Amino acid sequence: TAAALLIAVTYLHIASYVYTATSNVTPLPSSGGGGISRKLGSLGGLAEMAGVSLPTGSGSDQFQLFLEGLHSRFAADGLAKNTGIMKVLYSGEWDEGSHGWRRPASAISFVVRLFKPILGFPNYPYEPPDGARLQDYLVAKVHVTQDAKTPVVTITYDHRDPLFAVEFLKALDKVVDEQLRQKALSR
């Protein structure tokens, strides 16, 4: 019991806290009032009561594009241009002395690189963090929760630094919103 208590107390002293940043977003109400629910009459109302999400026009389509864009490669590529964010996310790979990216040095990675060829796995050269790696990170760490009964969508992100978590969600929102605006302008 004493050993378990000592391990628990030691863990609590070395563990880092994780903070959750939350962003609640809603689609803009459609001004036309001619959504599909109105066009379907009582069937549209029945679908809404059942919690089925029917498209309500171009505003809803844009909102769905925004939600899907949060995990997109375009968003990841846009965020990857922000070196401040990349330095925090991949701090183990950033070398402040040379102001560049480097392979993280650890005993485990050395052993893995040593035994990969023996086991028949290829050793790939180091590549600095880019949009592809950041997209995997976005899919794993940015959670989108959509309630079928309300139009509010909750976007959450966990990080050790609460200020960074908030800034990360703001930067992600800005990148996705700007890309949707540019696509709309080009169309």
N, C-alpha and C positions, 0 to 999 in steps of 0.2 A: 504494500500500500504506500509506503514511504517513497519507494522508487517511482511508482506511477505518479504520485503527487509532485515529486521533484521534476520529472519529465514534463508534466503539464505546466508547472510554473515556469520552467525554462522555456518551453515553447511559447507561452504567452508573452514572455519578455522579448523573444526574437522575432515573433510573427509580425508581419506588417498588416496594418488595417487596410481594408478594401472599401472604398466609398462608391456609392452608386449615384450617377448623374441621370436624371430623368427629364425627358422632354415630352410634353403632351401636345399633340398636333391634331387639328381637325380640318376637314376640307371646307372651302368657302361655300356658303349656301348658294345654290343655283338661283340666279335672278329670274330666269325664264318661267320657272314653275311648271315646265312641260316635261318633267322627268318621266321615266318609263313607268314608275309607280302610278302616276296620274293617268298615263295612257292606257294602262292595263285595268284601271278602275278597281273593282273589289279584289281582283286577283293580285294586284300590286300591294294592296293593304294586307291581304292574307300572307303574301310573301314576306312583308316587313314584320308581321306578327310572329312568323315562324323563324325570324332571325336570318332570312336569306338576304344576302347583300346583292341588290340589283343595281346596275349602273344607272346614274341619274343624269348623265349628260357629260359634256366635255370637262367640266370642273372636276367631276368624280374621276374621269379618266386621267386627268393630270395628277390628281392626288394619288391614284394607284401607281402611276409612273414614278412619282416621288418616293413612295414607299419601296418600290422595287429597286429604285436607284440607290438606296442606302447601302445595298450589298453589291453594287455593280462594279465592273472593272473601270468604268469611266470615273466613278466616284473615287475609287482607289488610286487611279492615276492622278486625279486632281489633288488628292491629299498627299500623294507621294512627292509632289512639287514643294510642299511645305517642309523645309528641312528642320524647323523647330519641332514639329510633331514627330517626324521620323527619328530625330535624335532621342526623344523621350521613349518612343515605342521600342526602338532597337538600341537602347543605351549600351548594351554589352558589345555591340559591334562598332560603335562610334569611337574613333581615336581622336581625342581632343588635341593631342600634340601635333598630329599631321593633318588635322581637319579633314579626315576621310574615313571611309569604311574599311574594316579589316575583319578577318575571320576571328570569331571569338576563341580565345585561348583557354582551354580547360583540359584537364587530364582525361576526362571521359571522351571528349571529341578526338583527342589524340589516339586513344585506344581504339575507338570506332574506325578512324581512318586507317589505322594499322591493320585491323582484322578484316575490313571490307574486301580487299583484293583476295585474301586467303579464302574467304567464303564465297568468292565469285561475284560479289557486288561491285559495281564501278564506283570509283571515287571521283565525284564531280568537282570542278574547280569552284572556288568561292565566288558568289555573286552578291553584290550589295543589295540591301532591301529595295524593292521596287513595287510597282503597282500590283503585280501578281501575288507577291507575298502579303501585301497589305490587304488585298481582297480576301484572302483566306482569313486574315485577322478580323476583318469587318464581319464576315459571316459567323465567325466563332464568338466574337465579343459584343457586337451590337445586336441587341434583342428588340424585335418589333412585336408588340402585342396589340392586336386589334380586337376590340369587344364587338360582338355582333349586335348588341342591343343599343350601343351608343356610338356616335361618330368619332369619339375620341380614340386616337391611336397613341400608345405609349412607347417611346423609344428609350431604352436604358443602356447604360455603358458603365462598367465597373473598372476602377483603377485605384492605385495606391494614393495618388495625389488628387484631392477633390477638385482643385482649381483646374488641373489639366483635364479631368474628366468632363467638366463643363465646357472648357474651350474646345475639346475634341468634338463634342456633339455640335457646338456652334459651327465649327469649321466644316464638319460633314454636311450639316444642313445648308450652309452657304454654297459648298461645291455642287451639291445635287441640284439646288434651286437655280444656280447660275447656269448649269448645263441644260436644264429644262427650258429656261428662258432663251438660251441661245438656239436650241432646237426649234422652239416656237417661232423665233424671229426668222430663222432660215426657211421654215416652211412658209 
